[in-house]
């Protein structure tokens, strides 16, 4: 797997782990708590492998930006949370920032 694949793995694992945090209910529920621990372990391992060739700032910006957008979407779909116009606009700006980094920045290692 290449660095971008490891970064994608890290993002997916982090999103799963963060989603399970709500269900873990303060780590009082065993199965969701295990998902949180394994998910974050996998996320940091994937991120560490991605950092072999992706610059730290770029990797973290993509990881946190995509993760934030996906978690917001999961909050809407699974937990019936509402996003107002300002929240949607802010998330759109985060996604736009990730796109700018990937499409136009020479700092990104493609």
MOPAC internal coordinates of N, CA, C and O (Angstrom, degrees):
PM7 1SCF
backbone

  N    0.0000 0     0.00 0     0.00 0    0    0    0
  C    1.4566 1     0.00 0     0.00 0    1    0    0
  C    1.5317 1   107.87 1     0.00 0    2    1    0
  O    1.2310 1   120.51 1   -39.07 1    3    2    1
  N    1.3267 1   116.63 1   140.93 1    3    2    1
  C    1.4614 1   119.38 1   179.19 1    5    3    2
  C    1.5312 1   110.69 1   -87.66 1    6    5    3
  O    1.2310 1   120.60 1    -2.78 1    7    6    5
  N    1.3119 1   116.45 1   177.22 1    7    6    5
  C    1.4681 1   121.73 1  -175.65 1    9    7    6
  C    1.5249 1   112.21 1   -59.58 1   10    9    7
  O    1.2310 1   120.36 1   141.37 1   11   10    9
  N    1.3272 1   116.91 1   -38.63 1   11   10    9
  C    1.4682 1   119.87 1  -179.26 1   13   11   10
  C    1.5161 1   110.86 1   -69.56 1   14   13   11
  O    1.2310 1   120.26 1   147.57 1   15   14   13
  N    1.3161 1   117.11 1   -32.43 1   15   14   13
  C    1.4610 1   120.95 1   174.76 1   17   15   14
  C    1.5181 1   111.24 1   -66.05 1   18   17   15
  O    1.2310 1   121.00 1   138.05 1   19   18   17
  N    1.3433 1   115.69 1   -41.95 1   19   18   17
  C    1.4615 1   119.53 1   176.70 1   21   19   18
  C    1.5237 1   111.41 1   -64.58 1   22   21   19
  O    1.2310 1   120.68 1   142.43 1   23   22   21
  N    1.3218 1   116.30 1   -37.57 1   23   22   21
  C    1.4683 1   119.31 1   177.50 1   25   23   22
  C    1.5285 1   110.26 1   -65.74 1   26   25   23
  O    1.2310 1   120.03 1   138.99 1   27   26   25
  N    1.3204 1   117.54 1   -41.01 1   27   26   25
  C    1.4699 1   120.90 1   177.19 1   29   27   26
  C    1.5286 1   110.47 1   -62.51 1   30   29   27
  O    1.2310 1   120.52 1   137.53 1   31   30   29
  N    1.3325 1   116.62 1   -42.47 1   31   30   29
  C    1.4598 1   120.77 1   176.61 1   33   31   30
  C    1.5296 1   110.50 1   -59.55 1   34   33   31
  O    1.2310 1   120.69 1   135.80 1   35   34   33
  N    1.3239 1   116.29 1   -44.20 1   35   34   33
  C    1.4622 1   121.16 1   179.85 1   37   35   34
  C    1.5256 1   110.94 1   -61.08 1   38   37   35
  O    1.2310 1   120.43 1   137.38 1   39   38   37
  N    1.3173 1   116.78 1   -42.62 1   39   38   37
  C    1.4642 1   120.87 1  -179.81 1   41   39   38
  C    1.5214 1   110.41 1   -64.56 1   42   41   39
  O    1.2310 1   120.26 1   132.31 1   43   42   41
  N    1.3192 1   117.10 1   -47.69 1   43   42   41
  C    1.4669 1   120.80 1  -178.54 1   45   43   42
  C    1.5225 1   110.53 1   -62.39 1   46   45   43
  O    1.2310 1   120.21 1   135.61 1   47   46   45
  N    1.3401 1   117.21 1   -44.39 1   47   46   45
  C    1.4616 1   120.43 1   179.88 1   49   47   46
  C    1.5275 1   111.01 1   -64.04 1   50   49   47
  O    1.2310 1   120.15 1   140.22 1   51   50   49
  N    1.3150 1   117.31 1   -39.78 1   51   50   49
  C    1.4658 1   120.76 1   179.70 1   53   51   50
  C    1.5129 1   111.06 1   -66.94 1   54   53   51
  O    1.2310 1   120.03 1   140.70 1   55   54   53
  N    1.3148 1   117.55 1   -39.30 1   55   54   53
  C    1.4711 1   121.29 1   179.23 1   57   55   54
  C    1.5303 1   109.99 1   -65.94 1   58   57   55
  O    1.2310 1   120.25 1   137.49 1   59   58   57
  N    1.3230 1   117.12 1   -42.51 1   59   58   57
  C    1.4668 1   120.59 1   177.34 1   61   59   58
  C    1.5224 1   110.25 1   -62.05 1   62   61   59
  O    1.2310 1   120.58 1   133.64 1   63   62   61
  N    1.3321 1   116.50 1   -46.36 1   63   62   61
  C    1.4623 1   120.70 1  -179.05 1   65   63   62
  C    1.5253 1   111.39 1   -63.29 1   66   65   63
  O    1.2310 1   120.36 1   135.65 1   67   66   65
  N    1.3129 1   116.93 1   -44.35 1   67   66   65
  C    1.4605 1   120.12 1  -179.59 1   69   67   66
  C    1.5243 1   110.99 1   -65.72 1   70   69   67
  O    1.2310 1   120.28 1   141.06 1   71   70   69
  N    1.3172 1   117.07 1   -38.94 1   71   70   69
  C    1.4664 1   120.46 1   177.01 1   73   71   70
  C    1.5245 1   110.94 1   -63.02 1   74   73   71
  O    1.2310 1   120.47 1   142.86 1   75   74   73
  N    1.3301 1   116.70 1   -37.14 1   75   74   73
  C    1.4622 1   120.89 1  -179.55 1   77   75   74
  C    1.5287 1   112.23 1   -72.90 1   78   77   75
  O    1.2310 1   119.85 1   160.75 1   79   78   77
  N    1.3339 1   117.89 1   -19.25 1   79   78   77
  C    1.4726 1   120.15 1   179.50 1   81   79   78
  C    1.5231 1   111.54 1   -57.50 1   82   81   79
  O    1.2310 1   120.36 1   138.75 1   83   82   81
  N    1.3176 1   116.93 1   -41.25 1   83   82   81
  C    1.4692 1   120.18 1  -179.76 1   85   83   82
  C    1.5291 1   109.99 1   -63.59 1   86   85   83
  O    1.2310 1   120.77 1   135.39 1   87   86   85
  N    1.3349 1   116.14 1   -44.61 1   87   86   85
  C    1.4596 1   120.47 1  -179.92 1   89   87   86
  C    1.5288 1   112.18 1   -69.43 1   90   89   87
  O    1.2310 1   119.95 1   154.13 1   91   90   89
  N    1.3342 1   117.70 1   -25.87 1   91   90   89
  C    1.4667 1   121.06 1  -179.88 1   93   91   90
  C    1.5241 1   111.48 1   -68.53 1   94   93   91
  O    1.2310 1   120.31 1   160.01 1   95   94   93
  N    1.3273 1   117.00 1   -19.99 1   95   94   93
  C    1.4675 1   122.47 1   174.72 1   97   95   94
  C    1.5334 1   111.88 1    49.63 1   98   97   95
  O    1.2310 1   121.78 1  -120.21 1   99   98   97
  N    1.3398 1   114.20 1    59.79 1   99   98   97
  C    1.4700 1   119.14 1   179.63 1  101   99   98
  C    1.5187 1   112.42 1    69.41 1  102  101   99
  O    1.2310 1   120.18 1  -148.28 1  103  102  101
  N    1.3077 1   117.26 1    31.72 1  103  102  101
  C    1.4670 1   124.72 1  -178.45 1  105  103  102
  C    1.5308 1   112.05 1    61.41 1  106  105  103
  O    1.2310 1   120.50 1  -150.78 1  107  106  105
  N    1.3261 1   116.65 1    29.22 1  107  106  105
  C    1.4637 1   120.46 1   176.69 1  109  107  106
  C    1.5321 1   112.20 1   -94.46 1  110  109  107
  O    1.2310 1   119.96 1   171.19 1  111  110  109
  N    1.3304 1   117.69 1    -8.81 1  111  110  109
  C    1.4664 1   122.88 1   178.39 1  113  111  110
  C    1.5293 1   108.08 1  -110.80 1  114  113  111
  O    1.2310 1   120.30 1   -58.34 1  115  114  113
  N    1.3226 1   117.03 1   121.66 1  115  114  113
  C    1.4634 1   122.01 1  -170.56 1  117  115  114
  C    1.5307 1   113.92 1   -62.03 1  118  117  115
  O    1.2310 1   119.61 1   124.14 1  119  118  117
  N    1.3111 1   118.35 1   -55.86 1  119  118  117
  C    1.4646 1   120.28 1  -173.59 1  121  119  118
  C    1.5276 1   111.88 1   -62.90 1  122  121  119
  O    1.2310 1   118.87 1   130.41 1  123  122  121
  N    1.3368 1   119.75 1   -49.59 1  123  122  121
  C    1.4703 1   117.77 1   177.31 1  125  123  122
  C    1.5275 1   112.88 1   -61.91 1  126  125  123
  O    1.2310 1   120.13 1   147.54 1  127  126  125
  N    1.3222 1   117.36 1   -32.46 1  127  126  125
  C    1.4688 1   120.50 1   178.02 1  129  127  126
  C    1.5197 1   111.00 1   -64.99 1  130  129  127
  O    1.2310 1   120.42 1   140.27 1  131  130  129
  N    1.3242 1   116.80 1   -39.73 1  131  130  129
  C    1.4683 1   120.87 1   177.03 1  133  131  130
  C    1.5297 1   110.16 1   -65.39 1  134  133  131
  O    1.2310 1   120.59 1   139.77 1  135  134  133
  N    1.3362 1   116.49 1   -40.23 1  135  134  133
  C    1.4655 1   120.43 1   177.37 1  137  135  134
  C    1.5265 1   109.93 1   -60.77 1  138  137  135
  O    1.2310 1   120.04 1   138.71 1  139  138  137
  N    1.3235 1   117.54 1   -41.29 1  139  138  137
  C    1.4694 1   121.49 1   178.72 1  141  139  138
  C    1.5265 1   110.29 1   -61.13 1  142  141  139
  O    1.2310 1   120.11 1   130.32 1  143  142  141
  N    1.3072 1   117.39 1   -49.68 1  143  142  141
  C    1.4649 1   121.36 1  -175.86 1  145  143  142
  C    1.5307 1   111.16 1   -65.19 1  146  145  143
  O    1.2310 1   120.54 1   132.27 1  147  146  145
  N    1.3212 1   116.56 1   -47.73 1  147  146  145
  C    1.4719 1   119.97 1   179.63 1  149  147  146
  C    1.5257 1   110.33 1   -65.91 1  150  149  147
  O    1.2310 1   120.56 1   139.09 1  151  150  149
  N    1.3159 1   116.54 1   -40.91 1  151  150  149
  C    1.4650 1   120.65 1  -179.33 1  153  151  150
  C    1.5158 1   112.78 1   -62.33 1  154  153  151
  O    1.2310 1   120.46 1   133.07 1  155  154  153
  N    1.3290 1   116.72 1   -46.93 1  155  154  153
  C    1.4652 1   118.44 1   179.48 1  157  155  154
  C    1.5264 1   111.58 1   -68.78 1  158  157  155
  O    1.2310 1   120.14 1   143.83 1  159  158  157
  N    1.3350 1   117.33 1   -36.17 1  159  158  157
  C    1.4662 1   119.58 1   175.64 1  161  159  158
  C    1.5169 1   111.31 1   -60.58 1  162  161  159
  O    1.2310 1   120.86 1   134.59 1  163  162  161
  N    1.3273 1   115.97 1   -45.41 1  163  162  161
  C    1.4654 1   121.23 1   178.22 1  165  163  162
  C    1.5258 1   110.67 1   -64.13 1  166  165  163
  O    1.2310 1   120.51 1   139.09 1  167  166  165
  N    1.3217 1   116.63 1   -40.91 1  167  166  165
  C    1.4689 1   120.75 1  -178.99 1  169  167  166
  C    1.5263 1   111.12 1   -61.59 1  170  169  167
  O    1.2310 1   120.38 1   132.75 1  171  170  169
  N    1.3177 1   116.88 1   -47.25 1  171  170  169
  C    1.4590 1   119.14 1  -178.53 1  173  171  170
  C    1.5241 1   111.82 1   -70.41 1  174  173  171
  O    1.2310 1   120.31 1   146.80 1  175  174  173
  N    1.3172 1   117.02 1   -33.20 1  175  174  173
  C    1.4640 1   119.69 1   175.93 1  177  175  174
  C    1.5281 1   109.89 1   -65.35 1  178  177  175
  O    1.2310 1   120.22 1   132.78 1  179  178  177
  N    1.3272 1   117.19 1   -47.22 1  179  178  177
  C    1.4670 1   120.78 1   177.94 1  181  179  178
  C    1.5205 1   111.79 1   -60.73 1  182  181  179
  O    1.2310 1   120.73 1   138.00 1  183  182  181
  N    1.3268 1   116.22 1   -42.00 1  183  182  181
  C    1.4659 1   119.71 1   178.36 1  185  183  182
  C    1.5247 1   110.80 1   -63.31 1  186  185  183
  O    1.2310 1   120.33 1   138.97 1  187  186  185
  N    1.3317 1   116.97 1   -41.03 1  187  186  185
  C    1.4654 1   119.29 1  -179.77 1  189  187  186
  C    1.5234 1   111.34 1   -63.23 1  190  189  187
  O    1.2310 1   120.13 1   143.71 1  191  190  189
  N    1.3384 1   117.36 1   -36.29 1  191  190  189
  C    1.4604 1   120.03 1   177.69 1  193  191  190
  C    1.5276 1   111.11 1   -71.94 1  194  193  191
  O    1.2310 1   120.15 1   143.04 1  195  194  193
  N    1.3184 1   117.33 1   -36.96 1  195  194  193
  C    1.4687 1   120.71 1   177.77 1  197  195  194
  C    1.5214 1   110.92 1   -63.62 1  198  197  195
  O    1.2310 1   120.79 1   145.70 1  199  198  197
  N    1.3312 1   116.09 1   -34.30 1  199  198  197
  C    1.4668 1   120.43 1  -177.25 1  201  199  198
  C    1.5216 1   113.54 1   -70.08 1  202  201  199
  O    1.2310 1   120.03 1   174.35 1  203  202  201
  N    1.3162 1   117.54 1    -5.65 1  203  202  201
  C    1.4629 1   119.52 1   174.54 1  205  203  202
  C    1.5230 1   111.08 1   -63.13 1  206  205  203
  O    1.2310 1   120.41 1   149.46 1  207  206  205
  N    1.3350 1   116.82 1   -30.54 1  207  206  205
  C    1.4653 1   118.24 1  -178.47 1  209  207  206
  C    1.5262 1   114.38 1  -134.64 1  210  209  207
  O    1.2310 1   119.49 1   165.78 1  211  210  209
  N    1.3287 1   118.57 1   -14.22 1  211  210  209
  C    1.4658 1   120.40 1   177.18 1  213  211  210
  C    1.5262 1   107.55 1   -95.19 1  214  213  211
  O    1.2310 1   119.68 1   -49.46 1  215  214  213
  N    1.3298 1   118.21 1   130.54 1  215  214  213
  C    1.4617 1   120.09 1   178.84 1  217  215  214
  C    1.5382 1   111.80 1   -56.94 1  218  217  215
  O    1.2310 1   120.47 1   -37.45 1  219  218  217
  N    1.3152 1   116.71 1   142.55 1  219  218  217
  C    1.4585 1   123.15 1  -175.23 1  221  219  218
  C    1.5287 1   112.62 1   -52.68 1  222  221  219
  O    1.2310 1   120.22 1   128.01 1  223  222  221
  N    1.3232 1   117.18 1   -51.99 1  223  222  221
  C    1.4601 1   120.37 1  -177.21 1  225  223  222
  C    1.5189 1   112.84 1   -62.29 1  226  225  223
  O    1.2310 1   120.67 1   140.88 1  227  226  225
  N    1.3204 1   116.33 1   -39.12 1  227  226  225
  C    1.4601 1   121.13 1   179.26 1  229  227  226
  C    1.5242 1   110.11 1   -67.87 1  230  229  227
  O    1.2310 1   120.60 1   132.00 1  231  230  229
  N    1.3346 1   116.45 1   -48.00 1  231  230  229
  C    1.4620 1   120.58 1  -179.47 1  233  231  230
  C    1.5221 1   111.26 1   -59.87 1  234  233  231
  O    1.2310 1   120.64 1   135.01 1  235  234  233
  N    1.3233 1   116.37 1   -44.99 1  235  234  233
  C    1.4634 1   119.41 1  -177.77 1  237  235  234
  C    1.5261 1   111.26 1   -68.81 1  238  237  235
  O    1.2310 1   120.17 1   141.63 1  239  238  237
  N    1.3127 1   117.28 1   -38.37 1  239  238  237
  C    1.4667 1   120.11 1   178.33 1  241  239  238
  C    1.5289 1   110.71 1   -62.32 1  242  241  239
  O    1.2310 1   120.88 1   136.65 1  243  242  241
  N    1.3226 1   115.91 1   -43.35 1  243  242  241
  C    1.4595 1   119.60 1   179.44 1  245  243  242
  C    1.5229 1   110.28 1   -68.44 1  246  245  243
  O    1.2310 1   120.35 1   134.76 1  247  246  245
  N    1.3185 1   116.93 1   -45.24 1  247  246  245
  C    1.4610 1   121.63 1  -179.05 1  249  247  246
  C    1.5310 1   110.55 1   -59.30 1  250  249  247
  O    1.2310 1   120.55 1   129.01 1  251  250  249
  N    1.3070 1   116.55 1   -50.99 1  251  250  249
  C    1.4618 1   119.44 1  -176.80 1  253  251  250
  C    1.5271 1   111.78 1   -71.59 1  254  253  251
  O    1.2310 1   119.86 1   141.98 1  255  254  253
  N    1.3286 1   117.87 1   -38.02 1  255  254  253
  C    1.4604 1   120.29 1  -179.10 1  257  255  254
  C    1.5169 1   113.00 1   -67.26 1  258  257  255
  O    1.2310 1   120.60 1   129.87 1  259  258  257
  N    1.3197 1   116.46 1   -50.13 1  259  258  257
  C    1.4632 1   120.13 1   179.41 1  261  259  258
  C    1.5241 1   109.89 1   -65.91 1  262  261  259
  O    1.2310 1   120.55 1   138.73 1  263  262  261
  N    1.3278 1   116.55 1   -41.27 1  263  262  261
  C    1.4647 1   120.29 1   177.85 1  265  263  262
  C    1.5158 1   112.32 1   -60.07 1  266  265  263
  O    1.2310 1   120.35 1   136.72 1  267  266  265
  N    1.3212 1   116.93 1   -43.28 1  267  266  265
  C    1.4658 1   121.07 1   179.05 1  269  267  266
  C    1.5234 1   111.06 1   -61.00 1  270  269  267
  O    1.2310 1   120.53 1   133.26 1  271  270  269
  N    1.3195 1   116.58 1   -46.74 1  271  270  269
  C    1.4587 1   120.27 1  -179.74 1  273  271  270
  C    1.5283 1   111.19 1   -63.34 1  274  273  271
  O    1.2310 1   120.38 1   136.58 1  275  274  273
  N    1.3180 1   116.88 1   -43.42 1  275  274  273
  C    1.4717 1   119.48 1   179.84 1  277  275  274
  C    1.5256 1   112.29 1   -66.79 1  278  277  275
  O    1.2310 1   120.17 1   140.02 1  279  278  277
  N    1.3184 1   117.29 1   -39.98 1  279  278  277
  C    1.4669 1   120.29 1   178.12 1  281  279  278
  C    1.5288 1   110.47 1   -63.97 1  282  281  279
  O    1.2310 1   120.25 1   140.11 1  283  282  281
  N    1.3211 1   117.13 1   -39.89 1  283  282  281
  C    1.4643 1   119.60 1   177.17 1  285  283  282
  C    1.5274 1   110.47 1   -61.51 1  286  285  283
  O    1.2310 1   120.51 1   137.47 1  287  286  285
  N    1.3226 1   116.63 1   -42.53 1  287  286  285
  C    1.4661 1   120.93 1   178.10 1  289  287  286
  C    1.5279 1   111.24 1   -63.85 1  290  289  287
  O    1.2310 1   120.17 1   137.32 1  291  290  289
  N    1.3250 1   117.28 1   -42.68 1  291  290  289
  C    1.4641 1   120.81 1   178.00 1  293  291  290
  C    1.5225 1   110.69 1   -64.26 1  294  293  291
  O    1.2310 1   120.51 1   141.30 1  295  294  293
  N    1.3213 1   116.64 1   -38.70 1  295  294  293
  C    1.4675 1   119.89 1   176.32 1  297  295  294
  C    1.5158 1   112.03 1   -58.84 1  298  297  295
  O    1.2310 1   120.61 1   140.07 1  299  298  297
  N    1.3152 1   116.45 1   -39.93 1  299  298  297
  C    1.4682 1   121.04 1   178.69 1  301  299  298
  C    1.5272 1   110.49 1   -68.90 1  302  301  299
  O    1.2310 1   120.40 1   132.59 1  303  302  301
  N    1.3330 1   116.84 1   -47.41 1  303  302  301
  C    1.4690 1   121.11 1  -173.27 1  305  303  302
  C    1.5301 1   111.96 1   -75.29 1  306  305  303
  O    1.2310 1   120.01 1   128.44 1  307  306  305
  N    1.3256 1   117.59 1   -51.56 1  307  306  305
  C    1.4620 1   120.51 1  -174.02 1  309  307  306
  C    1.5226 1   114.22 1   -84.59 1  310  309  307
  O    1.2310 1   120.80 1   141.81 1  311  310  309
  N    1.3214 1   116.08 1   -38.19 1  311  310  309
  C    1.4591 1   119.78 1  -173.34 1  313  311  310
  C    1.5243 1   113.33 1  -107.08 1  314  313  311
  O    1.2310 1   120.70 1  -173.25 1  315  314  313
  N    1.3188 1   116.27 1     6.75 1  315  314  313
  C    1.4738 1   122.66 1   175.83 1  317  315  314
  C    1.5288 1   112.45 1    55.47 1  318  317  315
  O    1.2310 1   120.64 1  -146.54 1  319  318  317
  N    1.3251 1   116.39 1    33.46 1  319  318  317
  C    1.4550 1   120.72 1   177.08 1  321  319  318
  C    1.5235 1   109.10 1   -79.99 1  322  321  319
  O    1.2310 1   120.64 1   -30.61 1  323  322  321
  N    1.2827 1   116.39 1   149.39 1  323  322  321
  C    1.4674 1   121.93 1  -178.24 1  325  323  322
  C    1.5312 1   109.72 1  -103.08 1  326  325  323
  O    1.2310 1   121.24 1   -40.21 1  327  326  325
  N    1.3340 1   115.24 1   139.79 1  327  326  325
  C    1.4603 1   121.28 1   173.33 1  329  327  326
  C    1.5226 1   108.10 1  -112.03 1  330  329  327
  O    1.2310 1   120.76 1   -51.96 1  331  330  329
  N    1.3223 1   116.15 1   128.04 1  331  330  329
  C    1.4609 1   118.50 1   176.25 1  333  331  330
  C    1.5293 1   109.38 1   -84.84 1  334  333  331
  O    1.2310 1   120.63 1    -1.77 1  335  334  333
  N    1.2997 1   116.39 1   178.23 1  335  334  333
  C    1.4612 1   121.43 1  -176.32 1  337  335  334
  C    1.5286 1   112.01 1   -59.81 1  338  337  335
  O    1.2310 1   120.53 1   139.44 1  339  338  337
  N    1.3243 1   116.60 1   -40.56 1  339  338  337
  C    1.4649 1   120.11 1  -179.80 1  341  339  338
  C    1.5367 1   110.74 1   -63.80 1  342  341  339
  O    1.2310 1   120.28 1   138.91 1  343  342  341
  N    1.3301 1   117.06 1   -41.09 1  343  342  341
  C    1.4711 1   120.32 1   179.02 1  345  343  342
  C    1.5248 1   110.41 1   -64.63 1  346  345  343
  O    1.2310 1   120.19 1   136.19 1  347  346  345
  N    1.3228 1   117.25 1   -43.81 1  347  346  345
  C    1.4661 1   120.52 1   179.37 1  349  347  346
  C    1.5277 1   110.93 1   -64.07 1  350  349  347
  O    1.2310 1   120.51 1   140.41 1  351  350  349
  N    1.3250 1   116.63 1   -39.59 1  351  350  349
  C    1.4600 1   120.79 1   178.10 1  353  351  350
  C    1.5242 1   110.46 1   -63.95 1  354  353  351
  O    1.2310 1   120.46 1   134.54 1  355  354  353
  N    1.3331 1   116.73 1   -45.46 1  355  354  353
  C    1.4598 1   120.92 1   179.43 1  357  355  354
  C    1.5178 1   112.11 1   -61.91 1  358  357  355
  O    1.2310 1   120.24 1   136.72 1  359  358  357
  N    1.3163 1   117.14 1   -43.28 1  359  358  357
  C    1.4667 1   120.70 1   178.07 1  361  359  358
  C    1.5243 1   109.98 1   -65.06 1  362  361  359
  O    1.2310 1   120.53 1   142.08 1  363  362  361
  N    1.3257 1   116.59 1   -37.92 1  363  362  361
  C    1.4670 1   120.43 1   175.80 1  365  363  362
  C    1.5278 1   111.46 1   -60.74 1  366  365  363
  O    1.2310 1   120.39 1   140.85 1  367  366  365
  N    1.3238 1   116.85 1   -39.15 1  367  366  365
  C    1.4635 1   120.46 1   177.46 1  369  367  366
  C    1.5354 1   111.18 1   -65.32 1  370  369  367
  O    1.2310 1   120.64 1   141.74 1  371  370  369
  N    1.3237 1   116.37 1   -38.26 1  371  370  369
  C    1.4645 1   119.91 1   177.76 1  373  371  370
  C    1.5254 1   110.02 1   -62.81 1  374  373  371
  O    1.2310 1   120.61 1   132.78 1  375  374  373
  N    1.3258 1   116.44 1   -47.22 1  375  374  373
  C    1.4660 1   120.83 1   178.88 1  377  375  374
  C    1.5281 1   110.12 1   -61.62 1  378  377  375
  O    1.2310 1   120.35 1   138.46 1  379  378  377
  N    1.3297 1   116.93 1   -41.54 1  379  378  377
  C    1.4649 1   120.55 1   178.13 1  381  379  378
  C    1.5243 1   110.62 1   -61.77 1  382  381  379
  O    1.2310 1   120.11 1   140.56 1  383  382  381
  N    1.3115 1   117.39 1   -39.44 1  383  382  381
  C    1.4607 1   120.93 1   177.99 1  385  383  382
  C    1.5214 1   112.10 1   -62.97 1  386  385  383
  O    1.2310 1   120.36 1   137.55 1  387  386  385
  N    1.3158 1   116.91 1   -42.45 1  387  386  385
  C    1.4691 1   120.82 1   177.14 1  389  387  386
  C    1.5243 1   110.12 1   -62.40 1  390  389  387
  O    1.2310 1   120.37 1   137.29 1  391  390  389
  N    1.3224 1   116.90 1   -42.71 1  391  390  389
  C    1.4651 1   120.42 1   178.47 1  393  391  390
  C    1.5202 1   111.75 1   -62.94 1  394  393  391
  O    1.2310 1   120.13 1   136.67 1  395  394  393
  N    1.3318 1   117.36 1   -43.33 1  395  394  393
  C    1.4668 1   120.96 1   179.04 1  397  395  394
  C    1.5303 1   109.75 1   -61.12 1  398  397  395
  O    1.2310 1   120.31 1   135.47 1  399  398  397
  N    1.3362 1   117.01 1   -44.53 1  399  398  397
  C    1.4695 1   119.96 1   178.43 1  401  399  398
  C    1.5175 1   111.67 1   -57.86 1  402  401  399
  O    1.2310 1   120.80 1   136.05 1  403  402  401
  N    1.3245 1   116.07 1   -43.95 1  403  402  401
  C    1.4656 1   119.78 1  -175.64 1  405  403  402
  C    1.5146 1   113.53 1   -77.80 1  406  405  403
  O    1.2310 1   120.21 1   144.16 1  407  406  405
  N    1.3059 1   117.21 1   -35.84 1  407  406  405
  C    1.4674 1   119.88 1  -173.85 1  409  407  406
  C    1.5223 1   113.57 1   -90.32 1  410  409  407
  O    1.2310 1   119.70 1   149.51 1  411  410  409
  N    1.3153 1   118.18 1   -30.49 1  411  410  409
  C    1.4578 1   119.50 1  -170.42 1  413  411  410
  C    1.5279 1   115.38 1  -122.05 1  414  413  411
  O    1.2310 1   119.41 1   160.97 1  415  414  413
  N    1.3215 1   118.74 1   -19.03 1  415  414  413
  C    1.4550 1   120.08 1  -177.11 1  417  415  414
  C    1.5243 1   111.38 1   -80.23 1  418  417  415
  O    1.2310 1   121.29 1   -44.76 1  419  418  417
  N    1.3148 1   115.14 1   135.24 1  419  418  417
  C    1.4498 1   120.34 1   174.61 1  421  419  418
  C    1.5284 1   110.79 1   -83.39 1  422  421  419
  O    1.2310 1   120.35 1   174.05 1  423  422  421
  N    1.3436 1   116.93 1    -5.95 1  423  422  421
  C    1.4612 1   121.61 1   177.08 1  425  423  422
  C    1.5133 1   111.88 1   -74.75 1  426  425  423
  O    1.2310 1   120.94 1   155.66 1  427  426  425
  N    1.3210 1   115.81 1   -24.34 1  427  426  425
  C    1.4570 1   120.63 1  -177.95 1  429  427  426
  C    1.5117 1   110.52 1   -76.68 1  430  429  427
  O    1.2310 1   120.69 1   -48.04 1  431  430  429
  N    1.3191 1   116.28 1   131.96 1  431  430  429
  C    1.4645 1   121.37 1  -178.20 1  433  431  430
  C    1.5220 1   110.22 1   -89.82 1  434  433  431
  O    1.2310 1   120.01 1   -84.22 1  435  434  433
  N    1.3201 1   117.59 1    95.78 1  435  434  433
  C    1.4645 1   121.12 1  -179.37 1  437  435  434
  C    1.5014 1   110.13 1   -97.26 1  438  437  435
  O    1.2310 1   120.10 1   180.00 1  439  438  437

